[in-house]
Amino acid sequence: MSDIIVVQIIGTKKSAETRKAMRYFSERGVKAHIVDLSERALRRGELENITRRVSPDELIDIDGTAYRQGGYAYLDFDPVEELLENPLLMKIPVVRCGSEVTVGENRVQWDRWLGR
């Protein structure tokens, strides 16, 4: 019997990149749990689990609207605290499979998770 793979996709349903990740896993029959950052922020524990694998600085979308509008380029800030306060600062999609995490589209790593 094969292991059942479930992934968590963190992003927004309006994001084309998030929808691509959702479609990628759906087409391969993988169950995906979606966290829509426009509906709820990550809990501190969820974000801490992600930052064990990925640098908090790597999670900040420096090309995003929230970053530009918030003037973050000119601020000294704690990325974890800002992501908790303003989840739309996050580079998306963030995809989790077990303890593994990717930021942005990473089909090579996703294929590895699926044993392809």
HELIX and SHEET records of a PDB file:
HELIX    1   1 ALA A   16  GLU A   27  1                                  12    
HELIX    2   2 ARG A   44  THR A   51  1                                   8    
HELIX    3   3 PRO A   56  LEU A   59  1                                   4    
HELIX    4   4 THR A   65  GLN A   69  1                                   5    
HELIX    5   5 TYR A   72  TYR A   74  5                                   3    
HELIX    6   6 PRO A   79  GLU A   85  1                                   7    
HELIX    7   7 PRO A   87  LEU A   89  5                                   3    
HELIX    8   8 ARG A  107  TRP A  113  1                                   7    
SHEET    1   A 4 LYS A  31  ASP A  36  0                                        
SHEET    2   A 4 VAL A   6  GLY A  11  1                                        
SHEET    3   A 4 VAL A  94  CYS A  97 -1                                        
SHEET    4   A 4 GLU A 100  VAL A 103 -1                                        
END                                                                             
